[in-house]
Amino acid sequence: MLVRLVLHSFYLEVLPLRLEVVFAADFRDVFELRGLRRARRGSLESPRVEDGALVLAYRGLDGVGRATRCAISGAEVLWRGPRAVLELVFAPQEERVVDVVIDCRNEQITPAPRHGFAGAEAVREREHRLWQVEHTAVQAADEGLSAVLGQAMADVFLLTVPPEAGTLHGVDRFVYAGIPWFATVFGRDALITARQMLLFAPGLARGVLRVLAALQGTTVNPERDEEPGKIIHEARYGEMAATGEVPFGRYYGSVDATPLFCMLLGAYARVTGDLAFVRELWPNACAALDWMAHYGDRDGDGYVEYQRTSEHGLVNQGWKDSGDAIFHRDGRLAEPPIALVEVQGYRYAALVAMAELADLIGVEGGARWLAEAQALRERINADFWLDGEDTYALALDRDKRPCAVVASNAGQLLFCRVPDPQRAQRLAARLLRADLFAGWGIRTLASGQPRYNPMS
């Protein structure tokens, strides 16, 4: 973190000024910030000064040392514990600049080079120029639209990780889920972002697919909800993940990331024609498809369901993952295993994508996957459609009873091309009724439905 203090004296005579800056660091894990309480923590070390900079250090319960280094330039500094004392003398109307540079270190990770303001600005400009080369520039006749698109591109850039930023990121850029709590690998978020950016920055999809292929499940690990072929939900590298206090070091409790992986690979190939990359990731894509057919289909009914195997994992494992997200018309919570409507659409689209890819690279399986897709599409329309509501059920519960709730999830079947033209029109019209369409967008749950709470 870089902080620049610009101090300007408006006095016409010499002005002495004492400036004191106090630093502190508690090294709390991100999950503590989110409200989890710990029975005990690691040990804070006494502040020390090294090479003119203050070092605040902590050794966690995972045995890893972490440190925050605080340096000041632009003035002489006297350190008194964690307090920096600067005795400044201003000439008449003089302006002084004081820079504060704070960087964090973990003894298990190779530290990034330290930069002052000039160096950091140079790195930022270099990265931004590289991003400009990597993505398609979009201009519109309407200045407002151009501004929106430009800001959107800049926002995505802020979430991306350059290729050299860690061993996972290889030769392509990756995109994190959000700042600050979700500045890490999230399978679903990265896949959806890469899909939406595909026409503008196809290299982002390549980076996302490569990283997620490297983290793909390889074994059955109930504590992490991991199974062979499953695409990761979340990867964390903090203290509580390392000690096992939370299961999110490598956590696989996401039912939709795996079909989304196959869908993105298919879309990437259609846009770029990069069949060499498809062949590179073909074993991973086939493993993902196998997961959907076996581990994902928990009761052999042809639908992909979820039910957590980790006591500390997520109860609901779709994009609506709060504990009360999936329920019946009367408000009762659905019992797992649960088959979400959009996930069945994803599986259909994944089968179609894999069939197309098989034909493109000349391998067998395409005709079989296409037949499976068509059969699945027919079943979705038979089992999930709510005729009186002009929409599809939110999910099927353990007993295959539909959760007859009007929600936005069904709209994703349009994206997957599951409804026939007539039902597609009815569903689109339903999504735009006043109880779902708020003017700014579509509500995730229709107003008037049980558990609807716009303040939640």
C-alpha positions in Angstrom: 0.0 0.0 0.0 1.3 3.4 -0.9 0.3 6.6 0.8 1.5 10.1 -0.3 1.2 13.0 2.1 1.5 16.4 0.5 2.2 19.0 3.1 2.0 22.7 2.2 2.9 25.6 4.5 1.0 28.8 3.8 3.1 30.7 6.4 5.4 33.5 5.3 7.9 32.5 7.9 9.8 29.3 8.8 7.5 26.8 10.3 8.6 23.8 12.5 6.2 20.9 12.5 6.2 17.6 14.3 4.3 14.8 12.5 3.6 11.5 14.2 2.3 8.4 12.5 1.3 5.3 14.5 1.2 1.9 12.9 -0.5 -1.3 14.0 -1.3 -4.7 12.6 -3.4 -7.4 14.2 -3.0 -10.1 11.4 -6.5 -11.3 11.6 -7.6 -13.9 9.1 -10.2 -12.9 6.5 -12.6 -15.3 8.1 -12.2 -13.5 11.4 -13.1 -10.3 9.7 -16.2 -12.1 8.3 -17.3 -12.9 11.9 -15.8 -16.3 12.8 -14.5 -16.5 16.3 -11.3 -18.4 17.2 -10.5 -20.2 20.5 -6.9 -19.1 20.2 -4.6 -17.2 17.9 -0.9 -17.1 17.1 1.6 -14.8 18.7 2.4 -11.2 17.9 6.1 -10.2 18.0 7.4 -7.0 19.4 7.8 -4.2 16.9 11.3 -3.8 15.5 13.2 -1.6 13.1 15.1 -3.1 10.2 17.0 -1.0 7.6 15.1 2.1 8.7 11.7 0.6 8.5 9.2 -0.6 11.1 8.5 -4.4 11.0 5.3 -5.7 12.7 5.4 -9.5 12.8 3.2 -12.4 13.7 3.6 -16.2 13.8 0.4 -18.1 13.2 -0.9 -21.3 14.5 0.1 -22.8 11.2 3.7 -22.0 12.1 4.1 -19.5 9.3 5.6 -16.1 9.9 3.9 -13.0 8.5 5.1 -9.5 8.6 4.0 -5.9 7.7 6.8 -3.6 6.8 6.3 0.2 7.1 8.7 2.6 5.5 8.7 6.4 5.3 10.6 8.5 2.8 10.9 12.2 2.2 11.9 13.0 5.8 14.1 11.9 8.6 12.3 9.4 10.9 12.8 8.7 14.5 11.1 5.4 15.5 9.7 5.1 19.0 8.2 1.6 19.0 5.4 1.6 16.4 5.3 5.4 16.3 7.2 7.3 13.6 8.2 10.8 14.6 9.1 13.3 11.9 10.6 16.7 12.8 9.9 18.9 9.8 11.0 22.5 9.2 9.2 24.3 6.4 10.6 27.3 4.6 8.0 30.0 3.8 5.3 28.6 1.6 7.2 25.4 1.1 5.6 22.2 0.0 7.0 18.8 1.2 6.1 15.3 0.1 6.2 12.3 2.5 5.7 8.8 1.2 4.5 5.9 3.3 5.1 2.4 1.8 3.5 -0.6 3.5 4.0 -4.1 2.3 3.1 -7.5 3.6 5.3 -10.6 3.7 4.7 -14.3 4.2 7.8 -16.4 4.7 6.3 -19.2 2.5 5.8 -16.9 -0.5 8.6 -15.3 -2.6 8.1 -11.6 -1.9 7.3 -9.2 -4.8 9.8 -6.5 -5.5 9.4 -3.4 -3.3 8.5 -0.2 -5.1 8.3 3.4 -4.1 5.8 5.7 -5.8 7.7 6.1 -9.0 8.4 2.4 -9.4 4.8 1.5 -8.5 3.5 3.9 -11.1 5.8 2.5 -13.7 4.6 -1.1 -13.0 1.0 0.0 -13.1 1.5 1.7 -16.5 3.3 -1.3 -17.9 0.5 -3.6 -16.7 -2.2 -1.3 -18.1 -0.5 -1.1 -21.5 -0.3 -4.9 -21.5 -4.0 -5.1 -20.7 -4.8 -2.7 -23.5 -3.0 -5.0 -26.0 -4.8 -8.1 -24.6 -8.4 -6.9 -24.9 -10.4 -5.5 -27.7 -11.0 -1.7 -27.6 -14.7 -0.9 -27.9 -16.0 2.5 -29.0 -19.6 3.6 -29.4 -21.1 6.7 -31.0 -22.8 7.4 -27.7 -20.3 8.9 -25.3 -22.2 7.6 -22.3 -22.1 4.0 -23.5 -18.4 4.4 -24.4 -17.7 5.6 -20.8 -19.6 2.7 -19.3 -17.7 0.2 -21.4 -14.4 1.8 -20.6 -15.1 1.8 -16.9 -16.2 -1.8 -17.1 -13.0 -2.8 -18.8 -11.0 -0.9 -16.1 -12.9 -2.6 -13.3 -12.2 -6.1 -14.8 -8.5 -5.2 -15.1 -8.4 -4.3 -11.4 -9.5 -7.9 -10.6 -7.1 -9.6 -12.9 -3.8 -11.2 -11.8 -0.8 -10.9 -14.3 0.8 -14.1 -15.5 3.9 -13.8 -13.3 1.9 -13.4 -10.1 2.4 -16.8 -8.6 2.9 -20.4 -9.8 -0.7 -21.0 -10.6 -1.0 -18.4 -13.2 1.3 -19.7 -15.9 1.3 -17.7 -19.1 -2.1 -16.2 -19.0 -4.0 -13.7 -16.9 -6.5 -14.9 -14.3 -9.4 -13.0 -12.7 -10.2 -13.0 -9.0 -13.8 -12.8 -7.6 -13.8 -9.5 -5.8 -11.9 -7.0 -3.5 -11.2 -7.3 -0.6 -12.7 -10.5 0.8 -12.8 -12.5 -2.4 -9.4 -11.6 -3.9 -8.6 -15.2 -4.6 -9.5 -18.1 -6.9 -13.3 -18.8 -7.1 -14.2 -21.2 -9.8 -17.8 -20.1 -10.6 -17.0 -16.4 -10.6 -13.9 -16.7 -12.8 -15.7 -18.9 -15.3 -18.7 -16.6 -15.6 -16.5 -13.4 -15.9 -14.3 -15.1 -18.5 -17.4 -16.1 -20.5 -18.8 -12.6 -20.4 -15.4 -11.2 -21.5 -14.8 -13.8 -24.2 -15.4 -11.5 -27.2 -13.2 -8.7 -25.6 -10.3 -10.7 -24.0 -10.3 -14.4 -24.9 -6.9 -14.8 -23.2 -8.7 -14.3 -19.9 -10.7 -17.5 -20.6 -7.5 -19.4 -21.4 -5.9 -18.3 -18.1 -9.0 -19.2 -16.1 -9.4 -22.6 -17.7 -5.7 -23.4 -17.2 -5.7 -22.5 -13.5 -9.0 -24.4 -12.8 -7.7 -27.4 -14.7 -4.6 -27.4 -12.4 -6.8 -27.3 -9.3 -9.4 -29.8 -10.5 -10.4 -32.5 -8.0 -8.4 -35.8 -8.2 -9.6 -37.7 -5.2 -12.5 -38.2 -2.8 -12.0 -36.0 0.2 -15.3 -35.5 2.2 -13.8 -32.7 4.3 -13.2 -30.6 1.2 -16.3 -31.8 -0.8 -13.7 -32.9 -3.3 -14.3 -35.6 -6.0 -12.4 -36.6 -9.1 -13.1 -34.2 -12.0 -14.9 -31.6 -9.9 -13.9 -28.0 -10.5 -12.8 -26.0 -7.4 -15.1 -23.6 -5.7 -12.6 -21.6 -3.7 -8.9 -21.6 -2.8 -7.5 -19.8 0.3 -4.0 -19.5 1.6 -4.5 -17.8 5.0 -3.8 -19.1 8.4 -7.3 -20.5 9.2 -7.3 -22.4 5.9 -3.9 -23.8 6.6 -4.8 -25.0 10.1 -8.1 -26.6 8.9 -10.2 -24.2 11.0 -12.2 -23.6 7.8 -12.3 -26.1 4.9 -11.6 -23.5 2.2 -7.9 -24.0 1.6 -9.0 -26.0 -1.4 -12.7 -26.3 -1.3 -14.9 -27.9 -3.9 -18.4 -27.2 -2.6 -19.8 -25.8 -5.9 -22.2 -27.8 -8.0 -22.2 -25.5 -11.0 -18.5 -24.7 -11.7 -17.9 -28.1 -13.3 -20.4 -27.8 -16.1 -19.5 -24.1 -16.5 -15.9 -25.3 -17.2 -17.0 -27.4 -20.2 -19.2 -24.6 -21.4 -16.4 -22.1 -21.4 -14.0 -24.4 -23.2 -16.6 -24.9 -25.9 -17.3 -21.1 -26.2 -13.6 -20.3 -26.3 -13.1 -22.7 -29.1 -16.0 -21.2 -31.1 -14.6 -17.7 -30.7 -10.9 -18.4 -31.2 -10.6 -21.6 -33.2 -7.7 -22.6 -30.9 -8.0 -26.4 -31.1 -4.5 -26.9 -29.7 -5.7 -25.5 -26.4 -8.8 -27.7 -26.6 -6.6 -30.8 -27.0 -4.4 -29.6 -24.1 -7.4 -29.5 -21.7 -9.4 -32.3 -23.2 -8.6 -34.8 -20.4 -9.8 -32.2 -17.8 -13.0 -31.5 -19.8 -13.7 -35.3 -20.0 -13.0 -35.7 -16.3 -15.5 -32.8 -15.6 -18.2 -34.6 -17.7 -17.5 -37.8 -15.9 -18.0 -36.1 -12.6 -21.4 -34.9 -13.7 -22.5 -38.4 -14.7 -21.3 -40.2 -11.6 -20.4 -38.2 -8.5 -22.7 -35.3 -9.5 -25.7 -37.5 -10.1 -26.0 -38.8 -6.5 -29.1 -41.0 -6.9 -28.8 -42.0 -10.6 -31.8 -40.1 -11.8 -29.9 -38.2 -14.5 -29.8 -34.9 -12.7 -26.8 -33.2 -11.1 -27.4 -32.7 -7.4 -25.5 -31.4 -4.4 -25.3 -32.5 -0.8 -22.4 -31.4 1.3 -20.0 -34.0 2.7 -18.0 -31.6 4.9 -19.5 -30.7 8.2 -18.2 -27.2 7.9 -18.9 -26.8 4.2 -21.7 -24.9 2.4 -25.2 -26.3 2.8 -26.3 -24.8 -0.5 -23.8 -25.1 -3.3 -25.2 -23.2 -6.2 -24.7 -19.4 -6.8 -27.4 -18.9 -4.1 -25.4 -20.4 -1.3 -27.0 -18.9 1.8 -28.4 -21.5 4.2 -32.1 -20.6 3.4 -31.8 -20.0 -0.3 -33.6 -23.1 -1.6 -37.1 -23.7 -0.4 -40.7 -24.7 -1.3 -43.7 -22.5 -2.0 -44.7 -22.6 1.7 -41.3 -21.5 2.8 -40.1 -25.0 4.0 -36.4 -25.5 3.3 -35.6 -28.1 0.6 -33.9 -31.3 1.8 -30.7 -32.4 -0.1 -29.7 -33.8 -2.4 -31.0 -30.9 -4.4 -31.1 -30.5 -8.2 -31.0 -26.8 -9.1 -32.8 -25.9 -12.3 -30.0 -23.8 -13.8 -27.4 -26.6 -13.1 -29.4 -29.0 -15.3 -29.4 -26.3 -18.0 -25.6 -26.0 -17.5 -25.2 -29.8 -17.9 -27.2 -29.7 -21.1 -25.1 -26.9 -22.5 -21.9 -28.7 -21.4 -22.9 -31.9 -23.2 -23.7 -29.9 -26.4 -20.4 -28.1 -26.1 -18.4 -31.3 -25.6 -20.1 -33.0 -28.5 -19.2 -30.1 -30.8 -15.6 -30.1 -29.5 -15.3 -33.9 -30.0 -16.2 -33.4 -33.7 -13.8 -30.5 -34.0 -10.8 -32.4 -32.7 -11.8 -35.7 -34.2 -12.4 -37.9 -31.2 -15.3 -40.2 -30.4 -18.2 -39.5 -28.0 -19.9 -36.6 -29.7 -23.0 -38.4 -31.0 -23.5 -40.0 -27.6 -23.2 -36.8 -25.7 -25.6 -35.0 -28.1 -28.2 -37.8 -27.5 -27.7 -37.4 -23.7 -28.2 -33.7 -24.0 -31.4 -34.0 -26.0 -32.8 -36.5 -23.5 -31.9 -34.3 -20.6 -33.5 -31.3 -22.2 -36.8 -33.1 -22.6 -36.7 -34.2 -19.0 -36.0 -30.7 -17.7 -39.0 -29.4 -19.6 -41.2 -32.2 -18.2 -40.1 -32.2 -14.6 -39.3 -28.5 -13.8 -41.9 -26.5 -15.9 -44.6 -24.8 -13.8 -47.4 -24.3 -16.3 -49.5 -22.0 -14.1 -46.5 -19.7 -13.4 -44.9 -19.6 -16.9 -41.6 -20.5 -15.4 -39.5 -23.4 -14.2 -39.2 -24.6 -10.6 -36.3 -23.4 -8.6 -35.1 -27.0 -7.9 -36.1 -30.5 -7.1 -35.7 -31.7 -3.5 -34.6 -35.0 -2.1 -38.0 -36.6 -3.0 -38.1 -35.1 -6.5 -40.7 -32.6 -5.4 -40.4 -29.3 -7.3 -39.6 -26.1 -5.3 -42.4 -24.2 -7.0 -40.9 -20.8 -6.3 -40.7 -17.9 -8.8 -37.0 -16.9 -9.0 -34.5 -15.7 -11.5 -32.7 -19.0 -11.7 -35.0 -20.2 -14.4 -33.9 -17.4 -16.7 -30.6 -19.1 -17.1 -32.3 -21.8 -19.1 -32.7 -19.2 -21.9 -28.9 -18.8 -21.9 -28.6 -22.6 -22.1 -31.3 -22.9 -24.8 -33.3 -25.4 -22.9 -36.9 -24.1 -23.5 -38.6 -24.5 -26.8 -39.5 -21.2 -28.6 -43.0 -21.0 -27.1 -41.9 -21.6 -23.5 -38.9 -19.3 -24.0 -41.3 -16.4 -24.9 -43.5 -17.2 -21.9 -40.5 -17.4 -19.6 -39.0 -14.1 -20.9 -42.4 -12.4 -20.3 -42.6 -13.8 -16.8 -39.1 -12.5 -15.9 -40.3 -9.0 -16.9 -43.4 -8.9 -14.8 -43.4 -6.3 -12.0 -42.7 -8.8 -9.2 -39.5 -9.9 -10.8 -38.3 -6.9 -12.9 -37.4 -4.0 -10.7 -36.6 -1.5 -13.5 -32.8 -1.8 -12.8 -32.7 -5.5 -13.2 -34.3 -8.8 -12.4 -34.8 -9.7 -8.8 -33.3 -13.0 -7.7 -36.6 -13.9 -6.0 -40.0 -12.5 -7.0 -41.6 -10.1 -4.5 -44.4 -11.8 -2.6 -42.7 -15.2 -2.6 -41.9 -16.8 0.8 -38.6 -15.7 2.3 -38.5 -12.6 -0.1 -36.6 -9.9 1.8 -35.2 -7.0 -0.1 -33.1 -6.0 3.0 -31.3 -9.4 3.4 
